Amino acid sequence: MEFIYCITFPKTGMKYVGRTSNPKKREYQHITALKSNRHPNKRMQKDFNKFPQEILFEIVAEVPCVRNKRNGTPEQFWMKKLKTYDEKYGYNDNDFSVLPMRSEAGLPCKKTNHFKH
């Protein structure tokens, strides 16, 4: 089994959705990276630096290891549900897997900064 997790920044309400087979290890990796100012998600790091805080790490779903690309992945379902593909609500906006969601919402592609995907 794998787990879909959500990281929430309580002071801003911003969220990040991810997937892991080891939630405790993944939570530790995120927290360690943020506290040492080396998290790969630059927007998340910037907000953490601006508003140092404890983050909330929660498991939102348990899923089988098989990924069904035809109907989207479980993390894409949660990104869409929580709108983390939109920079107003979350930090998944630079992930290539969210490009269709950004397109549907009329948001520009962050990688190329245009609307066609």
Rosetta silent file (secondary structure, phi, psi, omega in degrees, C-alpha in Angstrom):
SEQUENCE: MEFIYCITFPKTGMKYVGRTSNPKKREYQHITALKSNRHPNKRMQKDFNKFPQEILFEIVAEVPCVRNKRNGTPEQFWMKKLKTYDEKYGYNDNDFSVLPMRSEAGLPCKKTNHFKH
SCORE:     score description
SCORE:     0.000 S_00000001
   1 L     0.000  153.118  173.265    0.000    0.000    0.000 S_00000001
   2 E  -125.044  169.093 -175.033    0.950    3.617   -0.500 S_00000001
   3 E  -128.594  138.162  171.130   -0.376    6.746    1.142 S_00000001
   4 E   -95.818  127.961 -178.491   -1.577   10.091   -0.174 S_00000001
   5 E  -121.109  158.971  176.902   -0.569   12.807    2.248 S_00000001
   6 E  -129.785  129.324  173.239   -1.347   16.465    2.637 S_00000001
   7 E  -102.613  129.453  178.524    0.937   19.059    4.175 S_00000001
   8 E  -121.497  135.124  172.786   -0.873   22.148    5.452 S_00000001
   9 L   -94.833  104.596 -174.138    0.667   25.422    6.540 S_00000001
  10 L   -56.523  -36.359 -176.046   -1.746   26.508    9.321 S_00000001
  11 L   -71.896  -26.149 -178.149   -0.877   30.227    9.161 S_00000001
  12 L  -112.714  -19.411 -176.367   -1.577   30.512    5.427 S_00000001
  13 L    79.065    1.057 -179.482   -3.904   27.563    4.777 S_00000001
  14 L   -71.524  147.718 -175.201   -1.725   26.545    1.826 S_00000001
  15 E  -131.454  157.898  175.024   -1.480   22.821    1.064 S_00000001
  16 E  -136.627  135.027  179.173    0.746   20.329   -0.719 S_00000001
  17 E  -113.357  136.521  178.015   -0.306   16.819   -1.789 S_00000001
  18 E  -144.980 -179.946 -177.979    2.122   13.952   -2.247 S_00000001
  19 E  -135.615  139.692 -179.788    2.382   10.180   -2.319 S_00000001
  20 E  -155.430  158.880  173.235    4.657    7.860   -0.344 S_00000001
  21 L   -98.733  -10.297 -178.417    5.046    4.317    0.868 S_00000001
  22 L  -134.979   86.373 -174.478    6.660    5.499    4.113 S_00000001
  23 H   -59.140  -41.944 -178.526    4.746    8.441    5.658 S_00000001
  24 H   -63.701  -41.898  178.403    6.954    8.922    8.726 S_00000001
  25 H   -65.516  -42.843 -177.881   10.110    9.046    6.607 S_00000001
  26 H   -66.669  -40.461  176.464    8.508   11.411    4.080 S_00000001
  27 H   -60.356  -46.253  178.561    7.267   13.763    6.800 S_00000001
  28 H   -59.323  -42.357  179.547   10.765   13.833    8.300 S_00000001
  29 H   -61.697  -45.556  179.392   12.279   14.573    4.862 S_00000001
  30 H   -62.341  -49.144 -177.098    9.927   17.519    4.261 S_00000001
  31 H   -63.546  -43.586  179.300   10.454   19.000    7.741 S_00000001
  32 H   -62.144  -44.435  179.881   14.222   18.549    7.632 S_00000001
  33 H   -63.554  -43.110  179.956   14.446   20.163    4.189 S_00000001
  34 H   -64.381  -46.172 -177.938   12.266   23.114    5.257 S_00000001
  35 H   -67.644  -25.413  178.581   14.161   23.707    8.500 S_00000001
  36 L   -98.586   10.700  176.148   17.505   23.578    6.699 S_00000001
  37 L    59.014   41.824  179.681   16.279   25.925    3.928 S_00000001
  38 L  -138.239   28.221  178.842   16.757   23.381    1.138 S_00000001
  39 L   -71.790  135.997 -178.184   13.275   22.207    0.206 S_00000001
  40 L   -67.087  -22.527  177.208   12.972   21.683   -3.572 S_00000001
  41 L   -85.911  101.583 -172.165    9.562   23.409   -3.658 S_00000001
  42 H   -63.708  -36.813  179.007   10.720   27.038   -3.633 S_00000001
  43 H   -67.506  -40.809  178.155    7.296   28.550   -2.903 S_00000001
  44 H   -63.637  -43.739  179.284    6.805   26.234    0.046 S_00000001
  45 H   -62.551  -43.054  179.889   10.294   27.076    1.329 S_00000001
  46 H   -60.451  -45.008  179.047    9.684   30.809    0.920 S_00000001
  47 H   -66.235  -38.226  178.113    6.440   30.639    2.944 S_00000001
  48 H   -64.232  -40.591  179.124    8.104   28.520    5.623 S_00000001
  49 H   -66.459  -37.510 -178.656   10.934   31.062    5.892 S_00000001
  50 H   -73.654  -39.554 -178.631    8.457   33.947    6.071 S_00000001
  51 L  -126.533   72.388  179.581    6.141   32.229    8.579 S_00000001
  52 L   -54.881  130.511 -174.464    8.207   29.641   10.500 S_00000001
  53 L  -163.195  163.466  170.696    5.672   27.215   11.884 S_00000001
  54 L   -76.712  134.739  177.685    4.863   23.650   12.605 S_00000001
  55 L   -96.680  153.804  176.105    3.329   22.105    9.531 S_00000001
  56 E   -97.193  124.531  178.780    0.449   19.649    9.620 S_00000001
  57 E  -116.018  116.490 -178.611    1.208   16.346    7.897 S_00000001
  58 E  -134.839  146.544  175.411   -1.803   14.095    7.475 S_00000001
  59 E   -84.226  125.262  179.950   -2.637   10.950    5.552 S_00000001
  60 E  -103.812  -18.037  178.924   -5.733   11.561    3.417 S_00000001
  61 E  -162.500  151.664  172.672   -5.937    8.175    1.677 S_00000001
  62 E  -112.429  127.994 -173.200   -4.421    4.729    1.518 S_00000001
  63 E  -132.632  155.336  174.972   -4.101    3.438   -2.046 S_00000001
  64 L   -67.718  157.949 -177.804   -2.803    0.361   -3.857 S_00000001
  65 L   -69.101  -20.439 -179.565    0.664    0.633   -5.396 S_00000001
  66 L   -73.056  131.948  179.039   -0.724    0.255   -8.941 S_00000001
  67 L  -106.234  126.589  179.854   -1.224    3.586  -10.662 S_00000001
  68 L   -97.943   94.733 -177.669   -4.033    3.900  -13.180 S_00000001
  69 H   -64.934  -28.445 -176.633   -2.824    6.594  -15.575 S_00000001
  70 H   -60.638  -42.667 -178.216   -6.015    6.342  -17.658 S_00000001
  71 H  -103.342   13.797 -177.584   -8.198    7.810  -14.906 S_00000001
  72 L    86.958  166.434 -179.429   -5.494    9.899  -13.259 S_00000001
  73 L   -95.338  160.173  178.012   -3.539    9.094  -10.152 S_00000001
  74 H   -58.317  -37.336  178.928   -4.897    9.182   -6.605 S_00000001
  75 H   -67.284  -32.578  175.861   -2.706   12.176   -5.784 S_00000001
  76 H   -64.804  -37.690  175.871   -4.137   14.040   -8.786 S_00000001
  77 H   -57.120  -46.938 -178.122   -7.612   13.354   -7.385 S_00000001
  78 H   -72.551  -35.140  175.699   -6.593   14.983   -4.076 S_00000001
  79 H   -60.609  -40.840  179.881   -4.732   17.842   -5.794 S_00000001
  80 H   -69.824  -45.469 -179.221   -7.916   18.600   -7.687 S_00000001
  81 H   -60.290  -40.752 -177.920  -10.153   18.216   -4.632 S_00000001
  82 H   -95.036   -0.442  179.358   -7.938   20.534   -2.530 S_00000001
  83 L    58.105   33.701 -178.803   -7.050   22.806   -5.498 S_00000001
  84 L   -74.678   -6.640  174.438   -3.324   22.511   -4.734 S_00000001
  85 L   -75.231  -16.188 -178.154   -2.613   22.931   -8.481 S_00000001
  86 L  -100.616  124.234 -176.031   -3.614   26.602   -8.046 S_00000001
  87 L   -60.925  -13.204  175.657   -0.973   28.805   -6.426 S_00000001
  88 L   -74.293  -24.309 -174.159   -3.731   30.577   -4.444 S_00000001
  89 L  -118.785  -22.134 -174.089   -4.428   27.376   -2.505 S_00000001
  90 E  -157.518 -174.197 -173.230   -1.406   25.129   -2.738 S_00000001
  91 L  -112.376    5.851 -179.200    2.112   24.258   -3.750 S_00000001
  92 L   -88.289   11.392 -172.578    1.623   21.613   -6.472 S_00000001
  93 L   -67.544  -19.010  179.906    1.366   24.226   -9.244 S_00000001
  94 L   -97.070    2.000 -178.610    4.795   23.462  -10.774 S_00000001
  95 L   -81.565  129.664 -179.126    4.232   19.704  -11.045 S_00000001
  96 H   -59.128  -27.502 -178.228    3.765   18.484  -14.641 S_00000001
  97 H   -68.655  -13.663 -179.208    0.993   16.138  -13.487 S_00000001
  98 H   -98.305    1.373 -177.775   -1.238   19.136  -12.699 S_00000001
  99 H   -56.674  -43.100  178.049   -1.040   20.746  -16.144 S_00000001
 100 H   -62.263  -37.327  179.484   -4.446   19.385  -17.257 S_00000001
 101 H   -67.091  -40.593  178.446   -6.059   20.716  -14.057 S_00000001
 102 H   -64.760  -40.290  179.182   -4.459   24.126  -14.528 S_00000001
 103 H   -62.752  -47.161  178.656   -5.638   24.161  -18.136 S_00000001
 104 H   -58.636  -34.812 -178.515   -9.227   23.263  -17.149 S_00000001
 105 L   -85.252   -1.595 -179.974   -9.193   26.072  -14.592 S_00000001
 106 L    76.023   22.581  179.379   -7.854   28.578  -17.161 S_00000001
 107 L   -95.465  147.121  179.476   -4.546   28.947  -15.320 S_00000001
 108 L   -70.470  154.183  174.788   -1.249   29.371  -17.184 S_00000001
 109 L   -73.402  124.179 -177.373    1.288   26.586  -17.348 S_00000001
 110 L   -68.258  -29.268 -177.250    4.024   27.450  -14.847 S_00000001
 111 L   -72.760  -37.926 -176.629    6.749   25.728  -16.868 S_00000001
 112 L  -115.439   -9.192  177.700    6.120   27.651  -20.107 S_00000001
 113 L    60.295   36.876  171.913    3.919   30.478  -18.793 S_00000001
 114 L  -139.206  171.524 -171.156    1.252   30.123  -21.463 S_00000001
 115 L   -86.989  -19.840 -178.539   -2.227   28.616  -21.554 S_00000001
 116 L   -83.893  132.573 -177.914   -1.752   25.829  -24.133 S_00000001
 117 L  -119.409    0.000    0.000   -0.647   22.527  -22.634 S_00000001
